[in-house]
Amino acid sequence: MSYHVTNPASGLLEADFGVATDVEIADALDRTDRAFGTWRRSELKERRDVVRRVAELYGARADELAAIITREMGKTTREALEEVQLSVEIYTYYADNAERLLADEPLTTSTGGKAWLRKAAIGPILGIMPWNFPYYQVARFAAPNLMAGNTVLLKPAPQCPESAAAMAAIFTEAGLPPDVYINVLASDDQAGAIIADPRTAAVSVTGSERAGSAVAAIAGKHLKKVVLELGGSDPFVVIGPQDMAEVVRGAVAARMENAGQSCNAAKRMIVTDNVYDEFVEEFSNQMAAQVTGDPNDPMTTYGPMSSELAAVTLMEQVQDAIDKGATVHVGGKRVDGPGWYVEATVLSGVVEGMRAFREELFGPVAVVHRVANVAEAIVLANDTPYGLGGAVFCQDEALALEVADQLDVGMVWINEPEGGGADLPFGGTKRSGIGRELGPLGMDEFVNKKLMHLPAK
């Protein structure tokens, strides 16, 4: 394992950062533990000023930051700038709202006297973050923890060391005291040792189901709190007649964000029989119009896959479905030339026994399912080990709400593509993870909700 930048648009290695030594890992743990003793006692205003300054520096350096992640993982310039802006909003949200979110919560008690919950910092938090949203995911993890008084150890994705270094530099320039935020370019074994170390209070993971399971096993053994934001196979449910061109624009946007490499992307289009043919035709046409290529080119609508392995794995899933009888409406192949590009692809006829039926398709591939009625749509939407998010489109708002209420997911978007913001909780159920990020719930995950009680006089 090594930390390196290999440009997905060319397949060429651009920088090699190596891996931390065990001595460096031990030193980082010592430093973050000492820094916690001071940071936890700092004034909220001091923490707020630093996090607000972080947001300002992200905004001021948006072009530079965007260019880094385009090199690292292939995100288009437009999407990279959008990610930077979303990170600005997250840091700003927690800076502006921390006083309210961390305020004492009065309790009514039958024992007499006065009781309340106080939210206290718990210690150094390890964040194991993914490659697909290098700034956004870190902002979701770091902003609330820093405001709460915790310190942060960041293990970035192996292909994103340059963006990790840029973030650390911003925190330093923003005035964050030394060692409150530390990058650790750790191996998987070293990450396990960090989790097990008594000085580490908790761990937050965004990544694959496999990675989440491995981390949770170590954390459980050592009685550490975890937040896991893992995979998804989100349903996009379309019920009955509507403005199909508009609905499909939402479906394409929800499927193709970040070249389809998003845990909460719409991956399974579940469409009632009476509008299925119309949806498939429009969806296939709009997917065929998607343009892949140089992520720096403004005409490009989606960039390359993040790695050769990602492209190979996705195409194996697609080929398995084709070999077993699925229909390809558009796409279905790699794109010739340097880089790790895949055609925007629409599959139908995907059934049990095909990999694409159960597995998460992490790339620009969508599956369309025909269902006879609403009841069948709900059953199929829930027939997955994942439960991250979903969307329901129906002109009958009452029916849309009824369907949304029956989806076994952490987030439902009604008559709009999946979205979100700094003030809305993000997370799932089933094998999509444990816990929530963003919004008020994101502040509550890694604090000690300490009962305080004064007896009646």
ABEGO torsion letter per residue (X at the ends): XBBBBBBAAAGBBABBAEBBBAAAAAAAAAAAAAAAAAAAABBAAAAAAAAAAAAAAAAAAAAAAAAAAAAAAGBBAAAAAAAAAAAAAAAAAAAAAAAAAABBBBBBBAAEEBBBBBBBBAEBBBBBBBAABAAAAAAAAAAAAAAAGBBBBBBBBAAAAAAAAAAAAAAAAAGBBBGABBBBBBBAAAAAAAAABAABABBBBBEBAAAAAAAAAAAAAAGBBBBBBBBBBBBBBBBEBBBAAAAAAAAAAAAABGGGBBAABBABBBBBAAAAAAAAAAAAAAAAABBBEBAABAABABBBBABAAAAAAAAAAAAAAAAAGBBBABEGBBBBEBEBBBBBBBBBGBBBGBAAAABBBBEBBBBBBBBABAAAAAAAAABBABBABBBBBBABAAAAAAAAAABBBABBBBGBBBBEBAABBBEBBEAAEBEBBEEAAAAAAABBBBBBBBBBX
